[in-house]
Amino acid sequence: MKQSDLQEVKPYKNAQTKKEQVEKMFDNIAPTYNFLNHFLSLGIDKGWRNKVVRILNTNKPKKILDIATGTGDLSFAMLKLKPEKITGIDLSEKMLDVGRKKIAKKNQGKKIEFFQGDSENLNFLDNSFDAVTCAFGVRNFENLDLGLSEMYRVLKKDSKVVILEFSQPKNKFVSGMYNLYFKKILPFIGNSISKDKNAYTYLPDSVSNFSYGNNFLNHLSKSGFKNTNFKTLTFGIASIYIGTK
């Protein structure tokens, strides 16, 4: 990343309670995150990320910002787009450390960079990126509209934001199985392996409280995005949201 892409550094907001909790939680589960993420989703999450990549492929973005990148799964998937640079940010330094090891192992240091950063206080100039992405991160924002407004600010005109996030199935049978897995089985397995009693209880709670579907599109529109739409995935378990600046 060039120095010209950066603004003067803004204060990092450590005093905000939800951010502190999210940062600590992901720091705690960072060593087991990759294994649990793919194991507990039965590998379906990889296919979801590939759909994000296919959506972006129509625009061929050169500079991409991946918000709440975690250990970088979406960033690595987006290498298929052959961009000039992918910049990933996340609150959790320990998650980023795992991602940096993957960068070194894959020898992708020239293509991908990871930085600790606040999604609601992005340290980049206006109109810096050809695409902004976020996978399974927006429901963790303390101030959703502020985070989306920051995405809008750093995105170039006519470029896309693509957001992958959990949603809730409408089919009663699927919803029943989904809730059983999410609220009973997933926390038990996740807590047993990660040794964090809160992380995999937080996950279903955060999904239940998230404004998904058309409600989330309203937030995108409020932040300035146009041509907003969404696609449901795997019976509505997840959704991809798209907006244009």
C-alpha positions as CSV (number, residue, x, y, z in Angstrom):
1,M,0.0,0.0,0.0
2,K,1.4,3.4,-0.9
3,Q,1.7,6.1,1.7
4,S,-0.6,8.3,-0.5
5,D,-3.5,5.9,0.2
6,L,-3.4,6.7,3.9
7,Q,-4.9,9.5,5.8
8,E,-3.4,11.0,8.9
9,V,-3.8,8.3,11.5
10,K,-7.0,8.6,13.4
11,P,-7.3,7.6,17.1
12,Y,-8.0,3.9,17.5
13,K,-11.2,3.6,19.5
14,N,-10.3,1.1,22.3
15,A,-12.9,2.4,24.7
16,Q,-15.9,1.0,22.8
17,T,-17.2,-2.0,24.6
18,K,-18.5,-4.2,21.8
19,K,-15.2,-3.7,19.8
20,E,-13.2,-4.7,22.8
21,Q,-15.3,-7.8,23.3
22,V,-15.1,-8.8,19.6
23,E,-11.4,-8.2,19.4
24,K,-10.7,-10.3,22.6
25,M,-13.0,-13.1,21.4
26,F,-11.4,-13.5,18.0
27,D,-7.9,-13.2,19.6
28,N,-8.9,-16.1,21.8
29,I,-10.1,-18.4,19.0
30,A,-7.5,-17.4,16.4
31,P,-5.4,-20.6,16.7
32,T,-8.4,-22.9,16.0
33,Y,-10.5,-20.5,13.8
34,N,-9.6,-21.9,10.4
35,F,-10.2,-25.5,11.3
36,L,-13.5,-24.8,13.1
37,N,-14.8,-22.4,10.5
38,H,-14.5,-25.0,7.7
39,F,-15.4,-28.0,9.9
40,L,-18.5,-26.4,11.4
41,S,-19.8,-25.1,8.1
42,L,-19.1,-28.5,6.4
43,G,-17.0,-26.6,3.9
44,I,-19.9,-24.7,2.5
45,D,-18.4,-21.4,3.4
46,K,-15.7,-21.9,0.7
47,G,-18.4,-22.1,-2.0
48,W,-20.0,-18.9,-0.6
49,R,-16.8,-17.0,-0.9
50,N,-16.3,-18.2,-4.5
51,K,-19.7,-16.7,-5.3
52,V,-18.4,-13.3,-4.0
53,V,-15.4,-13.7,-6.3
54,R,-17.6,-14.4,-9.3
55,I,-19.7,-11.3,-8.6
56,L,-16.6,-9.2,-8.5
57,N,-15.1,-10.8,-11.6
58,T,-17.5,-8.7,-13.8
59,N,-15.7,-5.5,-12.7
60,K,-12.1,-6.8,-12.5
61,P,-11.2,-4.6,-9.5
62,K,-7.5,-3.8,-9.2
63,K,-7.4,-2.5,-5.6
64,I,-9.6,-4.3,-3.1
65,L,-10.3,-3.6,0.6
66,D,-11.4,-6.7,2.6
67,I,-12.9,-5.6,5.9
68,A,-13.0,-7.9,8.9
69,T,-10.7,-10.1,6.9
70,G,-9.9,-12.4,9.9
71,T,-7.3,-14.9,8.7
72,G,-7.9,-13.8,5.1
73,D,-10.0,-16.6,3.6
74,L,-11.9,-14.2,1.3
75,S,-8.7,-12.2,0.5
76,F,-7.0,-15.4,-0.7
77,A,-10.0,-16.5,-2.7
78,M,-10.0,-13.1,-4.5
79,L,-6.5,-13.7,-5.8
80,K,-8.4,-15.4,-8.7
81,L,-9.3,-11.9,-9.8
82,K,-5.6,-11.1,-10.4
83,P,-5.8,-7.7,-8.6
84,E,-2.9,-5.4,-8.1
85,K,-3.4,-5.4,-4.3
86,I,-5.7,-6.7,-1.7
87,T,-5.7,-4.9,1.6
88,G,-7.3,-6.7,4.6
89,I,-8.1,-5.1,7.9
90,D,-9.4,-6.6,11.2
91,L,-9.7,-5.7,14.9
92,S,-8.0,-8.9,15.9
93,E,-4.2,-8.8,15.6
94,K,-3.9,-12.5,16.4
95,M,-6.3,-13.4,13.6
96,L,-4.2,-11.3,11.3
97,D,-1.0,-13.0,12.5
98,V,-2.5,-16.3,11.4
99,G,-3.3,-14.7,8.0
100,R,0.2,-13.3,7.7
101,K,1.6,-16.8,8.1
102,K,-0.7,-17.9,5.3
103,I,0.6,-15.0,3.1
104,A,4.2,-16.1,3.7
105,K,3.4,-19.8,3.1
106,K,1.6,-19.0,-0.2
107,N,4.3,-16.4,-1.1
108,Q,1.7,-13.7,-1.7
109,G,3.4,-10.8,0.1
110,K,3.3,-8.6,-3.0
111,K,-0.4,-9.1,-3.5
112,I,-1.9,-9.1,0.0
113,E,-1.3,-6.9,3.0
114,F,-3.0,-7.2,6.4
115,F,-3.4,-4.3,9.0
116,Q,-5.1,-4.0,12.3
117,G,-7.9,-1.5,11.8
118,D,-11.4,-0.3,12.8
119,S,-14.1,-0.8,10.2
120,E,-15.9,2.2,11.5
121,N,-12.9,4.5,11.3
122,L,-11.0,3.4,8.1
123,N,-7.5,4.8,7.7
124,F,-7.8,5.3,3.9
125,L,-8.4,8.3,1.6
126,D,-11.8,8.8,-0.1
127,N,-12.2,6.9,-3.4
128,S,-9.2,4.6,-2.8
129,F,-10.6,1.2,-3.8
130,D,-12.2,-0.5,-6.8
131,A,-14.1,-2.9,-4.6
132,V,-14.9,-3.3,-0.9
133,T,-15.8,-6.7,0.6
134,C,-16.7,-8.1,4.0
135,A,-17.4,-11.7,4.9
136,F,-19.2,-12.5,8.1
137,G,-18.1,-9.3,9.7
138,V,-20.8,-6.6,9.5
139,R,-23.0,-8.2,12.2
140,N,-20.1,-7.5,14.6
141,F,-20.1,-3.7,13.8
142,E,-20.9,-1.6,16.8
143,N,-22.4,1.1,14.6
144,L,-23.6,-0.6,11.4
145,D,-24.5,2.6,9.5
146,L,-21.1,4.2,10.3
147,G,-19.3,1.1,9.1
148,L,-21.2,1.1,5.8
149,S,-20.7,4.8,5.4
150,E,-17.0,4.3,5.7
151,M,-17.1,1.6,3.1
152,Y,-18.9,4.0,0.8
153,R,-16.4,6.8,1.4
154,V,-13.3,4.7,0.5
155,L,-14.9,3.1,-2.6
156,K,-14.5,4.7,-6.0
157,K,-17.5,5.9,-7.9
158,D,-19.4,3.1,-9.8
159,S,-17.6,0.5,-7.9
160,K,-19.2,-2.3,-5.8
161,V,-19.4,-3.3,-2.2
162,V,-20.0,-7.0,-1.8
163,I,-21.0,-8.3,1.7
164,L,-21.4,-12.0,2.7
165,E,-23.2,-12.6,5.9
166,F,-25.3,-15.1,7.8
167,S,-29.1,-14.7,7.5
168,Q,-32.1,-16.8,8.7
169,P,-34.0,-19.4,6.6
170,K,-37.7,-18.8,6.0
171,N,-38.6,-22.4,5.4
172,K,-39.9,-23.7,8.8
173,F,-38.2,-27.1,8.5
174,V,-34.8,-25.7,7.4
175,S,-35.1,-23.0,10.1
176,G,-35.7,-25.6,12.7
177,M,-32.7,-27.7,11.8
178,Y,-30.6,-24.5,11.4
179,N,-31.5,-23.3,14.9
180,L,-30.9,-26.7,16.4
181,Y,-27.4,-26.8,14.8
182,F,-26.6,-23.1,15.4
183,K,-27.8,-22.9,19.0
184,K,-27.0,-26.3,20.4
185,I,-24.5,-28.4,18.3
186,L,-22.2,-25.6,17.0
187,P,-21.6,-24.0,20.5
188,F,-20.9,-27.4,22.1
189,I,-18.3,-28.4,19.4
190,G,-16.9,-24.9,19.1
191,N,-16.5,-24.3,22.8
192,S,-14.9,-27.7,23.3
193,I,-12.2,-27.2,20.7
194,S,-11.6,-23.4,21.0
195,K,-11.8,-23.4,24.8
196,D,-13.7,-20.1,24.6
197,K,-17.1,-20.4,26.3
198,N,-18.4,-17.2,24.8
199,A,-17.3,-17.3,21.1
200,Y,-19.6,-19.9,19.7
201,T,-22.5,-18.8,21.8
202,Y,-22.0,-15.2,20.6
203,L,-22.3,-16.4,16.9
204,P,-25.9,-17.5,16.9
205,D,-26.9,-14.6,19.1
206,S,-25.3,-12.1,16.7
207,V,-27.0,-13.7,13.7
208,S,-30.4,-13.6,15.5
209,N,-29.9,-9.9,16.1
210,F,-28.7,-9.0,12.6
211,S,-30.9,-7.0,10.2
212,Y,-30.8,-9.3,7.2
213,G,-32.5,-9.3,3.8
214,N,-34.4,-6.2,2.8
215,N,-33.7,-4.6,6.2
216,F,-30.0,-4.7,5.5
217,L,-30.6,-3.3,2.0
218,N,-32.2,-0.3,3.7
219,H,-29.0,0.3,5.7
220,L,-27.0,0.1,2.4
221,S,-29.3,2.7,0.8
222,K,-29.1,4.9,3.8
223,S,-25.3,4.9,3.5
224,G,-25.6,6.1,-0.1
225,F,-25.3,2.9,-2.1
226,K,-27.5,2.5,-5.2
227,N,-28.7,-0.6,-7.2
228,T,-28.7,-2.6,-4.0
229,N,-29.8,-6.2,-4.1
230,F,-29.1,-9.5,-2.4
231,K,-28.9,-13.2,-3.2
232,T,-29.8,-15.9,-0.6
233,L,-27.5,-18.9,-0.3
234,T,-28.1,-22.5,0.8
235,F,-31.8,-22.2,1.7
236,G,-31.2,-18.8,3.2
237,I,-28.5,-19.7,5.7
238,A,-26.4,-16.9,4.3
239,S,-26.8,-14.0,1.9
240,I,-24.7,-11.9,-0.4
241,Y,-25.5,-8.2,-0.5
242,I,-24.4,-5.9,-3.3
243,G,-24.4,-2.2,-3.7
244,T,-22.8,0.4,-6.1
245,K,-21.4,3.8,-5.3
